[in-house]
Amino acid sequence: MELSNFPIARYQFDFQVTEPIALPEYAGSALRGAFGRALRKISCMTKQDDCKSCPLYRSCPYTNIFETPAPENHEIQQFSQVPNGYMIEPQGWGERTYQIGEIFSFNLVLFGRLTQQLPLIAFAFKRAFEWNIAGGKGELIAIFLCNQHNQQTPILQKGNIIEHSQAVVLPENFANTLNIDLLTPLRLHKITANL
């Protein structure tokens, strides 16, 4: 993989509320839970209770998107789990109720191979909002590709996702300093390698 093009894409999902949605303090947990339930419901072929004992564990779309399996063998260390290739970015903190007719938006960032799974991921979010999201419902009305300059390009036409770039063009030169603002809870793990 060339560093000039990194497979990462940010999308904005817009839903029109059809039944009031009452979001908790941190909307990300509600969105993630509803997404996971919908993705498992539409992806799981064996309907087993425990994914890790399923014969399709390493090839299932649900586990590969939502509960990414750790590699069986790794040169440096054993992994108990690995990060998932997506981030859900809610619009903000605080409890809020969206009423019928309002537009509820959030961003979704996909990394690496998950950029190719956008149609399935979008379908799972569509189903999640049709079934139940924080006690309410919504209808998917738009998906936008957001570039590094925060410009938006619509990519949902007549219910289908159109072809679009799924890589961020990285700058040739990077700054010597970096500031990071942590807006959500963060858990860090110290990893040691036996070389």
BAVO-97762 format. One record per atom (N, C-alpha, C): residue number from 1; residue in three letters; x, y, z. Coordinates in pm, whole numbers. Atoms other than C-alpha are relative to their C-alpha. Layout:
N
@i NUM	aa ALA	east X	north Y	up Z
...
! end
This chain:
195
@i 1	aa MET	east 85	north -118	up 0
@i 1	aa MET	east 0	north 0	up 0
@i 1	aa MET	east 89	north 124	up 0
@i 2	aa GLU	east -74	north -126	up 4
@i 2	aa GLU	east 136	north 340	up -96
@i 2	aa GLU	east -56	north 94	up 104
@i 3	aa LEU	east 45	north -94	up -101
@i 3	aa LEU	east 126	north 604	up 172
@i 3	aa LEU	east -77	north 117	up -59
@i 4	aa SER	east 68	north -115	up 59
@i 4	aa SER	east -3	north 862	up -76
@i 4	aa SER	east -152	north -17	up -4
@i 5	aa ASN	east 144	north 27	up -1
@i 5	aa ASN	east -347	north 693	up -82
@i 5	aa ASN	east -30	north -101	up 109
@i 6	aa PHE	east 32	north 86	up -113
@i 6	aa PHE	east -476	north 550	up 243
@i 6	aa PHE	east -147	north -37	up -8
@i 7	aa PRO	east 141	north 39	up 11
@i 7	aa PRO	east -799	north 342	up 232
@i 7	aa PRO	east -79	north 38	up 125
@i 8	aa ILE	east 82	north -49	up -110
@i 8	aa ILE	east -1018	north 547	up 461
@i 8	aa ILE	east -104	north 93	up -61
@i 9	aa ALA	east 106	north -86	up 55
@i 9	aa ALA	east -1350	north 717	up 391
@i 9	aa ALA	east -94	north 39	up 112
@i 10	aa ARG	east 97	north -51	up -98
@i 10	aa ARG	east -1585	north 933	up 598
@i 10	aa ARG	east -130	north 28	up -74
@i 11	aa TYR	east 131	north -17	up 58
@i 11	aa TYR	east -1956	north 932	up 526
@i 11	aa TYR	east -92	north 69	up 100
@i 12	aa GLN	east 108	north -53	up -83
@i 12	aa GLN	east -2251	north 1130	up 657
@i 12	aa GLN	east -128	north -72	up -41
@i 13	aa PHE	east 128	north 66	up 20
@i 13	aa PHE	east -2575	north 936	up 696
@i 13	aa PHE	east -109	north 93	up 49
@i 14	aa ASP	east 114	north -82	up -39
@i 14	aa ASP	east -2902	north 1133	up 704
@i 14	aa ASP	east -126	north -87	up 3
@i 15	aa PHE	east 126	north 73	up -16
@i 15	aa PHE	east -3224	north 978	up 836
@i 15	aa PHE	east -110	north 99	up 35
@i 16	aa GLN	east 116	north -79	up -40
@i 16	aa GLN	east -3567	north 1139	up 849
@i 16	aa GLN	east -77	north -80	up 104
@i 17	aa VAL	east 64	north 68	up -112
@i 17	aa VAL	east -3732	north 1053	up 1178
@i 17	aa VAL	east -147	north -26	up -32
@i 18	aa THR	east 139	north 37	up 23
@i 18	aa THR	east -4061	north 863	up 1141
@i 18	aa THR	east -72	north -32	up 131
@i 19	aa GLU	east 51	north 14	up -137
@i 19	aa GLU	east -4110	north 784	up 1514
@i 19	aa GLU	east 105	north 62	up 90
@i 20	aa PRO	east -98	north -74	up -81
@i 20	aa PRO	east -3945	north 997	up 1788
@i 20	aa PRO	east 115	north -87	up 50
@i 21	aa ILE	east -123	north 67	up -42
@i 21	aa ILE	east -3585	north 894	up 1867
@i 21	aa ILE	east 53	north 75	up 121
@i 22	aa ALA	east -49	north -61	up -124
@i 22	aa ALA	east -3471	north 960	up 2226
@i 22	aa ALA	east 141	north -50	up 27
@i 23	aa LEU	east -139	north 41	up -14
@i 23	aa LEU	east -3092	north 950	up 2230
@i 23	aa LEU	east 51	north 21	up 142
@i 24	aa PRO	east -59	north -16	up -134
@i 24	aa PRO	east -2895	north 895	up 2553
@i 24	aa PRO	east 112	north 105	up -2
@i 25	aa GLU	east -109	north -97	up -14
@i 25	aa GLU	east -2607	north 1112	up 2678
@i 25	aa GLU	east 103	north -14	up -112
@i 26	aa TYR	east -95	north 23	up 108
@i 26	aa TYR	east -2370	north 951	up 2429
@i 26	aa TYR	east -68	north -83	up -108
@i 27	aa ALA	east 76	north 64	up 106
@i 27	aa ALA	east -2548	north 867	up 2104
@i 27	aa ALA	east 76	north -114	up -67
@i 28	aa GLY	east -81	north 103	up 65
@i 28	aa GLY	east -2257	north 655	up 1980
@i 28	aa GLY	east -32	north -140	up 47
@i 29	aa SER	east 30	north 133	up -52
@i 29	aa SER	east -2346	north 365	up 2208
@i 29	aa SER	east -133	north -52	up -55
@i 30	aa ALA	east 131	north 41	up 55
@i 30	aa ALA	east -2709	north 360	up 2089
@i 30	aa ALA	east 12	north -35	up -148
@i 31	aa LEU	east -18	north 27	up 143
@i 31	aa LEU	east -2603	north 378	up 1723
@i 31	aa LEU	east 76	north -131	up -21
@i 32	aa ARG	east -80	north 121	up 15
@i 32	aa ARG	east -2340	north 106	up 1764
@i 32	aa ARG	east -83	north -124	up 34
@i 33	aa GLY	east 81	north 114	up -39
@i 33	aa GLY	east -2580	north -127	up 1946
@i 33	aa GLY	east -106	north -36	up -104
@i 34	aa ALA	east 104	north 24	up 102
@i 34	aa ALA	east -2859	north -86	up 1691
@i 34	aa ALA	east 62	north -52	up -129
@i 35	aa PHE	east -71	north 45	up 120
@i 35	aa PHE	east -2611	north -128	up 1404
@i 35	aa PHE	east 43	north -146	up 15
@i 36	aa GLY	east -45	north 137	up -21
@i 36	aa GLY	east -2465	north -446	up 1555
@i 36	aa GLY	east -114	north -101	up -5
@i 37	aa ARG	east 116	north 91	up 2
@i 37	aa ARG	east -2806	north -604	up 1613
@i 37	aa ARG	east -52	north -20	up -143
@i 38	aa ALA	east 52	north 11	up 137
@i 38	aa ALA	east -2921	north -526	up 1259
@i 38	aa ALA	east 97	north -75	up -90
@i 39	aa LEU	east -100	north 68	up 83
@i 39	aa LEU	east -2595	north -639	up 1099
@i 39	aa LEU	east 0	north -150	up 27
@i 40	aa ARG	east 1	north 143	up -33
@i 40	aa ARG	east -2604	north -971	up 1285
@i 40	aa ARG	east -127	north -66	up -55
@i 41	aa LYS	east 128	north 56	up 46
@i 41	aa LYS	east -2970	north -1024	up 1196
@i 41	aa LYS	east 0	north -24	up -151
@i 42	aa ILE	east 2	north 16	up 146
@i 42	aa ILE	east -2912	north -972	up 822
@i 42	aa ILE	east 118	north -83	up -52
@i 43	aa SER	east -120	north 69	up 48
@i 43	aa SER	east -2569	north -1143	up 804
@i 43	aa SER	east 14	north -144	up 48
@i 44	aa CYS	east -26	north 130	up -62
@i 44	aa CYS	east -2577	north -1447	up 1034
@i 44	aa CYS	east -75	north -111	up -76
@i 45	aa MET	east 61	north 111	up 73
@i 45	aa MET	east -2636	north -1771	up 845
@i 45	aa MET	east -33	north -118	up 90
@i 46	aa THR	east 19	north 119	up -83
@i 46	aa THR	east -2614	north -2025	up 1128
@i 46	aa THR	east -93	north 25	up 118
@i 47	aa LYS	east 86	north -38	up -113
@i 47	aa LYS	east -2815	north -1835	up 1394
@i 47	aa LYS	east 45	north -59	up 133
@i 48	aa GLN	east -53	north 47	up -128
@i 48	aa GLN	east -2587	north -1967	up 1668
@i 48	aa GLN	east 7	north 116	up 99
@i 49	aa ASP	east -5	north -103	up -103
@i 49	aa ASP	east -2585	north -1782	up 1999
@i 49	aa ASP	east 140	north 57	up 17
@i 50	aa ASP	east -138	north -41	up -23
@i 50	aa ASP	east -2205	north -1769	up 2025
@i 50	aa ASP	east 76	north 2	up -133
@i 51	aa CYS	east -70	north -12	up 128
@i 51	aa CYS	east -2013	north -1636	up 1724
@i 51	aa CYS	east 132	north -76	up -2
@i 52	aa LYS	east -133	north 61	up -1
@i 52	aa LYS	east -1675	north -1776	up 1835
@i 52	aa LYS	east -4	north -151	up -22
@i 53	aa SER	east 10	north 145	up 23
@i 53	aa SER	east -1800	north -2136	up 1819
@i 53	aa SER	east -60	north -33	up -137
@i 54	aa CYS	east 61	north 20	up 131
@i 54	aa CYS	east -1957	north -2087	up 1475
@i 54	aa CYS	east 105	north -42	up -103
@i 55	aa PRO	east -97	north 41	up 103
@i 55	aa PRO	east -1787	north -2265	up 1181
@i 55	aa PRO	east 31	north 112	up -101
@i 56	aa LEU	east -21	north -111	up 94
@i 56	aa LEU	east -1820	north -1940	up 979
@i 56	aa LEU	east 61	north 123	up 68
@i 57	aa TYR	east -48	north -112	up -81
@i 57	aa TYR	east -1662	north -1722	up 1252
@i 57	aa TYR	east 97	north 92	up -74
@i 58	aa ARG	east -103	north -82	up 65
@i 58	aa ARG	east -1366	north -1602	up 1042
@i 58	aa ARG	east -41	north 52	up -137
@i 59	aa SER	east 43	north -46	up 133
@i 59	aa SER	east -1560	north -1554	up 716
@i 59	aa SER	east -133	north 75	up 2
@i 60	aa CYS	east 132	north -63	up -11
@i 60	aa CYS	east -1888	north -1408	up 843
@i 60	aa CYS	east 11	north 152	up -14
@i 61	aa PRO	east -2	north -146	up 11
@i 61	aa PRO	east -1964	north -1048	up 740
@i 61	aa PRO	east -21	north 70	up 134
@i 62	aa TYR	east 25	north -62	up -130
@i 62	aa TYR	east -2094	north -973	up 1090
@i 62	aa TYR	east 127	north 9	up 83
@i 63	aa THR	east -120	north -4	up -84
@i 63	aa THR	east -1779	north -1073	up 1274
@i 63	aa THR	east 112	north 80	up -66
@i 64	aa ASN	east -107	north -74	up 68
@i 64	aa ASN	east -1550	north -925	up 1010
@i 64	aa ASN	east -21	north 151	up 3
@i 65	aa ILE	east 28	north -144	up -10
@i 65	aa ILE	east -1721	north -587	up 1045
@i 65	aa ILE	east -12	north 43	up 146
@i 66	aa PHE	east 39	north -47	up -132
@i 66	aa PHE	east -1851	north -570	up 1402
@i 66	aa PHE	east 84	north -57	up 114
@i 67	aa GLU	east -81	north 64	up -104
@i 67	aa GLU	east -1643	north -816	up 1610
@i 67	aa GLU	east 121	north -65	up -66
@i 68	aa THR	east -112	north 47	up 81
@i 68	aa THR	east -1322	north -847	up 1411
@i 68	aa THR	east 81	north -107	up 74
@i 69	aa PRO	east -77	north 105	up -65
@i 69	aa PRO	east -1153	north -1180	up 1491
@i 69	aa PRO	east 149	north 35	up 3
@i 70	aa ALA	east -145	north -18	up -9
@i 70	aa ALA	east -794	north -1163	up 1613
@i 70	aa ALA	east 68	north -101	up -91
@i 71	aa PRO	east -71	north 97	up 83
@i 71	aa PRO	east -537	north -1328	up 1386
@i 71	aa PRO	east 35	north -126	up 81
@i 72	aa GLU	east -31	north 126	up -69
@i 72	aa GLU	east -479	north -1695	up 1470
@i 72	aa GLU	east 149	north -7	up 34
@i 73	aa ASN	east -145	north 1	up -20
@i 73	aa ASN	east -101	north -1658	up 1433
@i 73	aa ASN	east 56	north 135	up -37
@i 74	aa HIS	east -65	north -128	up 28
@i 74	aa HIS	east 108	north -1346	up 1452
@i 74	aa HIS	east 146	north -13	up 41
@i 75	aa GLU	east -144	north 14	up -23
@i 75	aa GLU	east 487	north -1312	up 1438
@i 75	aa GLU	east 45	north 56	up 134
@i 76	aa ILE	east -50	north -70	up -117
@i 76	aa ILE	east 520	north -1078	up 1734
@i 76	aa ILE	east -75	north -35	up 128
@i 77	aa GLN	east 75	north 18	up -124
@i 77	aa GLN	east 236	north -1138	up 1979
@i 77	aa GLN	east -133	north -69	up -26
@i 78	aa GLN	east 134	north 56	up 6
@i 78	aa GLN	east -96	north -1301	up 2055
@i 78	aa GLN	east -98	north 114	up 24
@i 79	aa PHE	east 104	north -102	up -16
@i 79	aa PHE	east -404	north -1082	up 2020
@i 79	aa PHE	east -123	north -65	up 61
@i 80	aa SER	east 128	north 48	up -51
@i 80	aa SER	east -716	north -1128	up 2231
@i 80	aa SER	east -113	north 61	up -84
@i 81	aa GLN	east 95	north -65	up 90
@i 81	aa GLN	east -900	north -882	up 2006
@i 81	aa GLN	east 76	north 105	up -81
@i 82	aa VAL	east -60	north -104	up 83
@i 82	aa VAL	east -826	north -629	up 1734
@i 82	aa VAL	east -106	north 109	up -22
@i 83	aa PRO	east 99	north -107	up 21
@i 83	aa PRO	east -987	north -291	up 1661
@i 83	aa PRO	east -86	north -27	up -123
@i 84	aa ASN	east 88	north 9	up 117
@i 84	aa ASN	east -1285	north -285	up 1428
@i 84	aa ASN	east 37	north 111	up -97
@i 85	aa GLY	east -39	north -94	up 104
@i 85	aa GLY	east -1240	north -99	up 1101
@i 85	aa GLY	east -101	north 111	up -26
@i 86	aa TYR	east 96	north -109	up 18
@i 86	aa TYR	east -1507	north 164	up 1161
@i 86	aa TYR	east -6	north 85	up 126
@i 87	aa MET	east 26	north -91	up -111
@i 87	aa MET	east -1583	north 464	up 1381
@i 87	aa MET	east -133	north 70	up -27
@i 88	aa ILE	east 126	north -73	up 10
@i 88	aa ILE	east -1927	north 611	up 1444
@i 88	aa ILE	east 20	north 135	up 69
@i 89	aa GLU	east -16	north -135	up -54
@i 89	aa GLU	east -1923	north 989	up 1496
@i 89	aa GLU	east -137	north 67	up 12
@i 90	aa PRO	east 128	north -70	up -19
@i 90	aa PRO	east -2248	north 1121	up 1648
@i 90	aa PRO	east 19	north 150	up -10
@i 91	aa GLN	east -7	north -146	up 16
@i 91	aa GLN	east -2331	north 1490	up 1609
@i 91	aa GLN	east 42	north 71	up 127
@i 92	aa GLY	east -41	north -69	up -122
@i 92	aa GLY	east -2267	north 1574	up 1974
@i 92	aa GLY	east -43	north -73	up 124
@i 93	aa TRP	east 34	north 57	up -129
@i 93	aa TRP	east -2300	north 1496	up 2342
@i 93	aa TRP	east -135	north 51	up 48
@i 94	aa GLY	east 121	north -46	up -66
@i 94	aa GLY	east -2614	north 1519	up 2547
@i 94	aa GLY	east -125	north -73	up -47
@i 95	aa GLU	east 127	north 62	up 32
@i 95	aa GLU	east -2956	north 1363	up 2562
@i 95	aa GLU	east -78	north 91	up -93
@i 96	aa ARG	east 80	north -78	up 94
@i 96	aa ARG	east -3179	north 1469	up 2279
@i 96	aa ARG	east -108	north -88	up -60
@i 97	aa THR	east 108	north 71	up 67
@i 97	aa THR	east -3511	north 1369	up 2131
@i 97	aa THR	east -24	north 64	up -136
@i 98	aa TYR	east 31	north -44	up 136
@i 98	aa TYR	east -3563	north 1393	up 1756
@i 98	aa TYR	east -146	north -32	up -27
@i 99	aa GLN	east 143	north 16	up 25
@i 99	aa GLN	east -3925	north 1444	up 1658
@i 99	aa GLN	east -25	north -41	up -145
@i 100	aa ILE	east 40	north 43	up 134
@i 100	aa ILE	east -4111	north 1314	up 1353
@i 100	aa ILE	east 26	north 112	up -100
@i 101	aa GLY	east -30	north -96	up 105
@i 101	aa GLY	east -3989	north 1487	up 1038
@i 101	aa GLY	east 138	north 62	up 10
@i 102	aa GLU	east -135	north -56	up -14
@i 102	aa GLU	east -3654	north 1602	up 1181
@i 102	aa GLU	east 102	north -91	up -68
@i 103	aa ILE	east -109	north 76	up 62
@i 103	aa ILE	east -3329	north 1494	up 1019
@i 103	aa ILE	east 103	north -33	up 107
@i 104	aa PHE	east -103	north 48	up -92
@i 104	aa PHE	east -3092	north 1285	up 1230
@i 104	aa PHE	east 120	north -41	up -84
@i 105	aa SER	east -122	north 26	up 77
@i 105	aa SER	east -2734	north 1277	up 1099
@i 105	aa SER	east 111	north -49	up 91
@i 106	aa PHE	east -124	north 40	up -68
@i 106	aa PHE	east -2412	north 1107	up 1203
@i 106	aa PHE	east 102	north -36	up -108
@i 107	aa ASN	east -106	north 37	up 92
@i 107	aa ASN	east -2077	north 1032	up 1043
@i 107	aa ASN	east 48	north -141	up 31
@i 108	aa LEU	east -58	north 132	up -12
@i 108	aa LEU	east -1924	north 692	up 983
@i 108	aa LEU	east 132	north 0	up -76
@i 109	aa VAL	east -131	north 9	up 64
@i 109	aa VAL	east -1554	north 641	up 910
@i 109	aa VAL	east 32	north -147	up -18
@i 110	aa LEU	east -38	north 138	up 31
@i 110	aa LEU	east -1445	north 318	up 740
@i 110	aa LEU	east 149	north -4	up -34
@i 111	aa PHE	east -144	north 16	up 21
@i 111	aa PHE	east -1084	north 196	up 736
@i 111	aa PHE	east 29	north -129	up -76
@i 112	aa GLY	east -51	north 121	up 63
@i 112	aa GLY	east -897	north -51	up 516
@i 112	aa GLY	east -103	north -73	up -83
@i 113	aa ARG	east 89	north 85	up 81
@i 113	aa ARG	east -1094	north -342	up 372
@i 113	aa ARG	east -148	north 29	up 24
@i 114	aa LEU	east 141	north -29	up -25
@i 114	aa LEU	east -1418	north -220	up 533
@i 114	aa LEU	east -54	north 107	up -94
@i 115	aa THR	east 50	north -97	up 97
@i 115	aa THR	east -1435	north 60	up 275
@i 115	aa THR	east -77	north -71	up -111
@i 116	aa GLN	east 70	north 78	up 102
@i 116	aa GLN	east -1549	north -215	up 36
@i 116	aa GLN	east -133	north -56	up 49
@i 117	aa GLN	east 123	north 55	up -59
@i 117	aa GLN	east -1831	north -317	up 273
@i 117	aa GLN	east -109	north 105	up 20
@i 118	aa LEU	east 97	north -107	up -22
@i 118	aa LEU	east -2018	north 15	up 260
@i 118	aa LEU	east -143	north -40	up -37
@i 119	aa PRO	east 140	north 36	up 30
@i 119	aa PRO	east -2328	north -128	up 82
@i 119	aa PRO	east -66	north -84	up 110
@i 120	aa LEU	east 56	north 83	up -107
@i 120	aa LEU	east -2378	north -394	up 352
@i 120	aa LEU	east -15	north 81	up 128
@i 121	aa ILE	east 6	north -82	up -120
@i 121	aa ILE	east -2302	north -149	up 633
@i 121	aa ILE	east -116	north 99	up -9
@i 122	aa ALA	east 111	north -95	up 19
@i 122	aa ALA	east -2544	north 108	up 489
@i 122	aa ALA	east -134	north -72	up 12
@i 123	aa PHE	east 124	north 78	up -9
@i 123	aa PHE	east -2812	north -162	up 455
@i 123	aa PHE	east -30	north -34	up 146
@i 124	aa ALA	east 21	north 32	up -142
@i 124	aa ALA	east -2760	north -262	up 820
@i 124	aa ALA	east -49	north 123	up 76
@i 125	aa PHE	east 49	north -121	up -66
@i 125	aa PHE	east -2799	north 99	up 936
@i 125	aa PHE	east -144	north 32	up -43
@i 126	aa LYS	east 137	north -23	up 49
@i 126	aa LYS	east -3109	north 134	up 716
@i 126	aa LYS	east -99	north -87	up 76
@i 127	aa ARG	east 86	north 92	up -74
@i 127	aa ARG	east -3260	north -174	up 880
@i 127	aa ARG	east -10	north 37	up 148
@i 128	aa ALA	east -1	north -37	up -141
@i 128	aa ALA	east -3157	north -60	up 1229
@i 128	aa ALA	east -99	north 114	up 26
@i 129	aa PHE	east 91	north -113	up -18
@i 129	aa PHE	east -3348	north 266	up 1184
@i 129	aa PHE	east -144	north -38	up -34
@i 130	aa GLU	east 135	north 47	up 30
@i 130	aa GLU	east -3647	north 83	up 1035
@i 130	aa GLU	east -58	north -80	up 117
@i 131	aa TRP	east 45	north 88	up -108
@i 131	aa TRP	east -3662	north -158	up 1332
@i 131	aa TRP	east -12	north 74	up 132
@i 132	aa ASN	east 4	north -69	up -130
@i 132	aa ASN	east -3568	north 48	up 1639
@i 132	aa ASN	east 136	north 63	up 27
@i 133	aa ILE	east -120	north -72	up -41
@i 133	aa ILE	east -3312	north 312	up 1721
@i 133	aa ILE	east -38	north 91	up 115
@i 134	aa ALA	east 29	north -78	up -120
@i 134	aa ALA	east -3330	north 448	up 2075
@i 134	aa ALA	east -150	north 25	up 17
@i 135	aa GLY	east 144	north -8	up -20
@i 135	aa GLY	east -3702	north 376	up 2091
@i 135	aa GLY	east -78	north 59	up -116
@i 136	aa GLY	east 69	north -61	up 113
@i 136	aa GLY	east -3782	north 535	up 1756
@i 136	aa GLY	east 39	north -65	up -132
@i 137	aa LYS	east -28	north 53	up 134
@i 137	aa LYS	east -3748	north 487	up 1382
@i 137	aa LYS	east 34	north 115	up -93
@i 138	aa GLY	east -34	north -99	up 100
@i 138	aa GLY	east -3617	north 666	up 1078
@i 138	aa GLY	east 18	north -62	up -137
@i 139	aa GLU	east -14	north 44	up 139
@i 139	aa GLU	east -3588	north 644	up 701
@i 139	aa GLU	east 128	north 59	up -58
@i 140	aa LEU	east -125	north -47	up 62
@i 140	aa LEU	east -3251	north 665	up 523
@i 140	aa LEU	east -34	north 86	up -122
@i 141	aa ILE	east 31	north -88	up 113
@i 141	aa ILE	east -3270	north 964	up 289
@i 141	aa ILE	east 124	north 44	up -77
@i 142	aa ALA	east -121	north -43	up 71
@i 142	aa ALA	east -2905	north 1041	up 203
@i 142	aa ALA	east 125	north -57	up 65
@i 143	aa ILE	east -135	north 31	up -45
@i 143	aa ILE	east -2545	north 929	up 228
@i 143	aa ILE	east 93	north 90	up -79
@i 144	aa PHE	east -97	north -89	up 64
@i 144	aa PHE	east -2265	north 1175	up 156
@i 144	aa PHE	east 141	north -49	up 28
@i 145	aa LEU	east -143	north 20	up -19
@i 145	aa LEU	east -1894	north 1117	up 104
@i 145	aa LEU	east 58	north 134	up 43
@i 146	aa CYS	east -62	north -123	up -51
@i 146	aa CYS	east -1702	north 1376	up 310
@i 146	aa CYS	east 149	north -6	up -27
@i 147	aa ASN	east -144	north 2	up 27
@i 147	aa ASN	east -1356	north 1468	up 185
@i 147	aa ASN	east 77	north 70	up 111
@i 148	aa GLN	east -85	north -56	up -106
@i 148	aa GLN	east -1062	north 1600	up 386
@i 148	aa GLN	east -23	north 150	up 20
@i 149	aa HIS	east 32	north -143	up -13
@i 149	aa HIS	east -1184	north 1959	up 326
@i 149	aa HIS	east -143	north 20	up 48
@i 150	aa ASN	east 137	north -1	up -53
@i 150	aa ASN	east -1528	north 1871	up 472
@i 150	aa ASN	east -105	north 35	up -106
@i 151	aa GLN	east 97	north -14	up 107
@i 151	aa GLN	east -1697	north 1896	up 132
@i 151	aa GLN	east -76	north -131	up -14
@i 152	aa GLN	east 83	north 119	up 7
@i 152	aa GLN	east -1984	north 1654	up 79
@i 152	aa GLN	east -49	north -26	up -141
@i 153	aa THR	east 49	north 43	up 131
@i 153	aa THR	east -2073	north 1457	up -232
@i 153	aa THR	east -107	north -107	up 23
@i 154	aa PRO	east 102	north 103	up -18
@i 154	aa PRO	east -2404	north 1265	up -243
@i 154	aa PRO	east 37	north -128	up -75
@i 155	aa ILE	east -36	north 127	up 65
@i 155	aa ILE	east -2344	north 895	up -317
@i 155	aa ILE	east -115	north -100	up 1
@i 156	aa LEU	east 117	north 88	up 0
@i 156	aa LEU	east -2693	north 748	up -265
@i 156	aa LEU	east -98	north 51	up -104
@i 157	aa GLN	east 93	north -38	up 105
@i 157	aa GLN	east -2908	north 755	up -577
@i 157	aa GLN	east -99	north -113	up -22
@i 158	aa LYS	east 108	north 98	up 19
@i 158	aa LYS	east -3243	north 573	up -600
@i 158	aa LYS	east 25	north -126	up 82
@i 159	aa GLY	east -22	north 112	up -91
@i 159	aa GLY	east -3145	north 354	up -304
@i 159	aa GLY	east 130	north -74	up -20
@i 160	aa ASN	east -126	north 69	up 28
@i 160	aa ASN	east -2810	north 249	up -452
@i 160	aa ASN	east 118	north 94	up 23
@i 161	aa ILE	east -122	north -77	up -21
@i 161	aa ILE	east -2459	north 361	up -363
@i 161	aa ILE	east 77	north 3	up -131
@i 162	aa ILE	east -73	north -14	up 126
@i 162	aa ILE	east -2274	north 499	up -665
@i 162	aa ILE	east 150	north -8	up 26
@i 163	aa GLU	east -146	north 9	up -10
@i 163	aa GLU	east -1902	north 453	up -734
@i 163	aa GLU	east 58	north 132	up 48
@i 164	aa HIS	east -66	north -119	up -52
@i 164	aa HIS	east -1677	north 694	up -549
@i 164	aa HIS	east 138	north -39	up 53
@i 165	aa SER	east -134	north 24	up -54
@i 165	aa SER	east -1320	north 730	up -422
@i 165	aa SER	east -10	north -41	up 146
@i 166	aa GLN	east 2	north 46	up -138
@i 166	aa GLN	east -1255	north 541	up -100
@i 166	aa GLN	east 139	north 7	up 61
@i 167	aa ALA	east -135	north -19	up -54
@i 167	aa ALA	east -907	north 669	up -23
@i 167	aa ALA	east 23	north 147	up 25
@i 168	aa VAL	east -38	north -138	up -33
@i 168	aa VAL	east -777	north 981	up 143
@i 168	aa VAL	east 140	north 25	up -56
@i 169	aa VAL	east -131	north -38	up 50
@i 169	aa VAL	east -490	north 1154	up -32
@i 169	aa VAL	east 75	north 67	up 114
@i 170	aa LEU	east -78	north -53	up -112
@i 170	aa LEU	east -228	north 1213	up 235
@i 170	aa LEU	east 96	north 107	up -48
@i 171	aa PRO	east -97	north -103	up 39
@i 171	aa PRO	east -4	north 1520	up 233
@i 171	aa PRO	east 139	north -61	up -16
@i 172	aa GLU	east -137	north 50	up 20
@i 172	aa GLU	east 353	north 1473	up 114
@i 172	aa GLU	east 88	north 29	up 120
@i 173	aa ASN	east -79	north -37	up -118
@i 173	aa ASN	east 494	north 1649	up 421
@i 173	aa ASN	east -92	north 13	up 120
@i 174	aa PHE	east 78	north -7	up -123
@i 174	aa PHE	east 370	north 1616	up 775
@i 174	aa PHE	east 63	north 100	up 96
@i 175	aa ALA	east -50	north -94	up -102
@i 175	aa ALA	east 399	north 1868	up 1058
@i 175	aa ALA	east 83	north -74	up 103
@i 176	aa ASN	east -84	north 59	up -104
@i 176	aa ASN	east 650	north 1809	up 1336
@i 176	aa ASN	east -73	north -17	up 132
@i 177	aa THR	east 77	north 11	up -124
@i 177	aa THR	east 387	north 1846	up 1608
@i 177	aa THR	east -142	north -47	up -31
@i 178	aa LEU	east 135	north 51	up 16
@i 178	aa LEU	east 47	north 1696	up 1664
@i 178	aa LEU	east -78	north 26	up 129
@i 179	aa ASN	east 90	north -19	up -114
@i 179	aa ASN	east -239	north 1795	up 1895
@i 179	aa ASN	east -118	north -94	up -17
@i 180	aa ILE	east 113	north 92	up 2
@i 180	aa ILE	east -503	north 1539	up 1982
@i 180	aa ILE	east -99	north 44	up 107
@i 181	aa ASP	east 107	north -30	up -94
@i 181	aa ASP	east -834	north 1634	up 2145
@i 181	aa ASP	east -83	north -125	up 18
@i 182	aa LEU	east 79	north 118	up -29
@i 182	aa LEU	east -1004	north 1340	up 2315
@i 182	aa LEU	east -138	north 44	up 45
@i 183	aa LEU	east 136	north -44	up -27
@i 183	aa LEU	east -1379	north 1399	up 2305
@i 183	aa LEU	east -87	north -109	up 57
@i 184	aa THR	east 77	north 114	up -51
@i 184	aa THR	east -1494	north 1054	up 2411
@i 184	aa THR	east 90	north -80	up 93
@i 185	aa PRO	east -84	north 84	up -87
@i 185	aa PRO	east -1376	north 799	up 2670
@i 185	aa PRO	east 102	north -78	up -83
@i 186	aa LEU	east -108	north 69	up 69
@i 186	aa LEU	east -1048	north 633	up 2575
@i 186	aa LEU	east 64	north -101	up 94
@i 187	aa ARG	east -70	north 103	up -76
@i 187	aa ARG	east -890	north 310	up 2695
@i 187	aa ARG	east 128	north -35	up -74
@i 188	aa LEU	east -130	north 32	up 60
@i 188	aa LEU	east -519	north 253	up 2628
@i 188	aa LEU	east 54	north -128	up 61
@i 189	aa HIS	east -63	north 124	up -45
@i 189	aa HIS	east -339	north -80	up 2651
@i 189	aa HIS	east 148	north 8	up -30
@i 190	aa LYS	east -144	north 9	up 24
@i 190	aa LYS	east 33	north -122	up 2690
@i 190	aa LYS	east 26	north -135	up -62
@i 191	aa ILE	east -31	north 125	up 69
@i 191	aa ILE	east 157	north -381	up 2445
@i 191	aa ILE	east 150	north -19	up 3
@i 192	aa THR	east -142	north 31	up 2
@i 192	aa THR	east 491	north -546	up 2489
@i 192	aa THR	east 21	north -116	up -97
@i 193	aa ALA	east -31	north 103	up 100
@i 193	aa ALA	east 652	north -757	up 2222
@i 193	aa ALA	east 123	north -77	up 43
@i 194	aa ASN	east -117	north 84	up -27
@i 194	aa ASN	east 886	north -1047	up 2276
@i 194	aa ASN	east 70	north -24	up -132
@i 195	aa LEU	east -73	north 13	up 127
@i 195	aa LEU	east 1138	north -1014	up 1997
@i 195	aa LEU	east 116	north -95	up 13
! end
